[in-house]
Every structure is written in C-alpha cells, then in structure tokens.
Amino acid sequence: MVFTDLTPTRMEQELAILETPASDDLIRQWMDEQKLRLRKIRKVLPGGISPDRDAQFRKIAELIDQYEFAGNPYFSVDTKAKEFLGQLFRKGRIRCSRPFDAFDHDFPTWADGVIFPHGIFDPVRYRGHINLGLSHDTTQFACDSLKWYWNRIGQFCYPNATSILLLFDCGGSNAANKYIFKHDLQAVVDSIGIEIRVAHYPSYCSKYNPIERRFFPHVTRVCTGMLFDRLQTAVDLMRKAREK
C-alpha cells in the first residue's frame, strides 16, 4: 500500500527543493492516476471468529424466507450509540450562518441528559422506528420499546400475523446470554398474545444486522454536525431520516 501525508502543494515545494519541479496540478493528476485519494480507515477486520458463523447465517436466511412466505413480520432490532444532550460537541459539518457554540470539553457531567435510541427496522416495508430511552439501555427498556412498537404500529401493518421474528446482535441489552432479556421478552409475548422467535447474529458480525446498514446510517446523516441542545431537537432530526 502506498500513502502520503503530503498535500500536492507541499509536494510541489519539496520537489522544488530537490530541483525536480512539478506543478501542483500535475501532482494532483498523478495522484488520481495512482488512485491516491483521501480515504478513512475501514472498520472491516473482525475482532474474533465465531465457530458456527456460517451455520448461523444460513439458519437466519432460512427463517427470513419462512416468515416472508407465511406473511409474518420480521424486524431487525438494535440500540444505536448513546447521545448526550446539551451544549456538547458533535462530529460533522452543516451549512449555517454561524457555527453552533459548544463547551470546550466533552465532559459527560456537563450534559443535560442522555438518550439511548432503540431502533426497529422492518425490511419488508422498508420502514424504521426509534424509541428514545432517557435513563439506561436495559433489557426492560428494549422489551418495552418492542411492545410499544407492536401495539401502535406493528399489529396494524400485520393484522394476520401468527409469529414475529426478531433479528438481534449477539451483545448489548438483548444479548444471547442474558436470561433476564428472555424473561422480559416472554412478558411481551404474554402481553401481545403472539409468538416471538429470536435469531442472534454471530459474535463479531453485528454489521450484518440489516438495521446497521439500511436504517441507522440515514439517522446518523440527518444528525451529523447538529447540536443536541434539547430532547426535542434530537426527536425532530431523527424524524427527518429518509433514504437519499
């Protein structure tokens, strides 16, 4: 791999010192030919290997086919990274008449609160929904979010559903090894009166959960560079999430 931290202008200056002058336009053209472009680090290397990785993926694909064939819903579920409310810096840029003002340090104690965006994505309808938690990302919060979504949205979209398939990552509040999550999810089943089946993606494979690639990026885009000065600001921004 070839890389450089020199700009074309800086390279022009260095070449002039070496008495091999070249204009910055020529250097830019050469960089394009060599595919030397501004790039960011890719997060693609797995942190480990799951021994049953392929078998789990095949099983999930089979379950999705079964649910689609039967007309039953399946939802991709995950909790997005927590966000702090208040005058705290957030990455990104946005067109505005003047910059937003934020604290010069990002101390969590300076925040006015914290939100946990719990997302539910329906791949069949290509619709996503987010419930914002204001305390902690617990299993009870995740299950309450699912129950709220089904009672107010899901059951009207799938009135004839006899079973629900939920796709989760392997960790977090809905981790595969958390018995309290299974207990709280059973309470949801008892409440809505419909069977729920759970499928966890293998360890180190959370990026393959559909919500991570087809819903959360759009939420991130509409919030980039904006100051979450209050809860309503975050709510209004996330409601604008649309596919480009």
Secondary structure, DSSP 8 states (H G I E B T S, - for coil): -------HHHHHHHHHHTT----HHHHHHHHHHTT---------S-SS--TTHHHHHHHHHHHHHHHHHHT--EEEEEE---EEESS---SS----SS-----SS--GGG-SEEEEEEEEEETTTTEEEEEEESS---HHHHHHHHHHHIIIIIHHH-TT-SEEEEEE-SSGGG-TT-HHHHHHHHHHHHHHTSEEEEEE--TT-GGGSHHHHHTHHHHHHHHTT----SHHHHHHHHHT----
